[in-house]
Amino acid sequence: MIGLTKVDSHKHCIVCGKTIEEMDSFCDEVCESKYKSAQRRQTLFFLIFIGLLILMLIVPAILKAPQG
């Protein structure tokens, strides 16, 4: 049997993967800033996608409306 070593309870930084304390989510302010920036960018792209989707559905309906 291979010798097993007991490791203290811990987590890993969700950005870089470094070992951190169990109550933390990031190892430092740089990783936290990178994470928040990525979240903002993802939200922006999602809103742009939804806007384009709505335009693709509404514009053809307006163009096909009977002129009267």
Secondary structure as UniProt FT lines:
FT   STRAND          11..12
FT   TURN            14..16
FT   STRAND          19..20
FT   TURN            22..23
FT   HELIX           29..64
//
